[in-house]
Amino acid sequence: QVQLVESGGGLVQPGGSLRLSCAASGIIINPYAMGWYRQDPGKQRELVARIGSDSSTYYADSVKGRFTISRDNAKNTVYLQMNSLKSEDTAVYYCNAIWAGIYWGRGTQVTVSS
């Protein structure tokens, strides 16, 4: 059974930082493209960042220069370092794995508010 478990979300003030983790089980993430998506209530789920099996990266324009995605294949884990957080970053953040199948985590809430 494949599981992606996100952690590290929470409440943070504008300008603050959070580090999200996505721990995978049931798959070995090495060949997978791993991504972070987010969704606000009433809005479509959007791609925030993706890291390929070759560690190439993609970022949405809204997070470029503020967020960094990374992967530790030895730990079967993907990270999203989020700096200079803004209120518009508030959303549920989901981990995603694509290769031999498409898998999703259940999400972790990030709230940016003073």
C-alpha positions in Angstrom: 0.0 0.0 0.0 1.4 3.3 -1.1 1.3 6.2 1.4 2.5 9.8 1.2 2.4 11.5 4.6 2.9 15.2 4.8 4.0 17.0 7.9 5.3 20.4 9.0 2.3 22.6 8.4 0.9 25.0 10.9 0.3 28.7 11.7 3.0 31.2 11.0 3.1 35.0 10.8 3.7 36.8 7.5 7.4 36.8 6.7 8.0 33.6 8.6 9.2 30.2 7.4 8.0 26.6 7.4 9.5 23.3 6.2 7.1 20.7 4.9 8.1 17.0 4.7 6.5 14.2 2.6 7.5 10.7 3.7 6.7 8.0 1.2 6.1 4.3 2.0 5.1 1.5 -0.3 7.2 3.0 -3.2 10.8 3.9 -3.7 10.8 7.5 -4.8 14.0 7.5 -6.8 12.4 7.3 -10.3 9.4 9.4 -9.3 8.8 13.0 -10.1 7.7 14.5 -6.8 5.6 17.6 -6.4 3.9 19.9 -3.9 0.5 21.2 -4.7 -1.8 23.5 -2.7 -5.5 24.1 -2.6 -7.6 26.8 -1.0 -11.3 26.2 -0.4 -13.2 27.1 -3.5 -10.2 27.2 -5.7 -8.5 24.7 -8.0 -5.5 22.7 -6.8 -2.4 24.3 -8.1 1.2 23.1 -8.7 3.6 24.8 -6.4 6.9 23.0 -7.1 8.1 19.8 -8.6 11.4 18.0 -8.5 12.3 15.4 -11.1 14.1 12.1 -10.7 17.2 13.9 -12.0 16.6 16.7 -9.3 15.6 19.2 -11.9 13.1 21.7 -10.4 10.1 23.7 -11.4 8.4 26.5 -9.4 5.2 28.4 -9.9 5.9 32.1 -10.5 4.1 33.0 -7.3 6.7 31.1 -5.1 10.0 31.5 -7.1 12.8 32.8 -4.9 10.8 32.0 -1.7 10.3 28.2 -1.8 12.8 25.5 -2.3 11.9 21.8 -3.1 14.4 19.1 -2.4 14.5 15.3 -2.1 16.4 12.8 0.0 16.1 9.5 -1.8 17.9 7.7 1.0 15.1 8.8 3.4 12.4 8.4 0.8 11.3 11.9 1.6 10.7 15.2 -0.2 10.8 18.6 1.4 9.4 22.1 0.7 11.2 24.9 2.4 9.0 27.9 2.5 10.4 31.3 3.4 9.0 34.9 3.3 5.5 33.5 3.7 2.6 35.6 2.7 -1.1 35.4 3.6 -1.9 34.2 0.0 0.2 31.1 0.7 -2.5 29.9 3.1 -3.8 26.6 1.8 -3.7 22.8 2.3 -0.5 21.5 0.8 -0.4 18.1 -0.8 2.5 15.9 -1.8 2.3 14.1 -5.2 4.4 11.3 -6.8 4.2 10.5 -10.5 5.9 7.6 -12.4 4.5 4.1 -12.2 1.2 5.5 -11.0 0.1 8.8 -9.5 -0.1 9.1 -5.7 -1.3 11.8 -3.4 -1.0 12.5 0.3 -3.8 13.7 2.5 -2.4 17.2 2.9 -1.2 19.5 5.6 -2.7 22.9 6.5 -0.5 26.0 6.2 -2.0 29.2 7.6 -0.1 32.5 7.3 -1.7 35.1 9.5 -0.8 37.7 12.1 
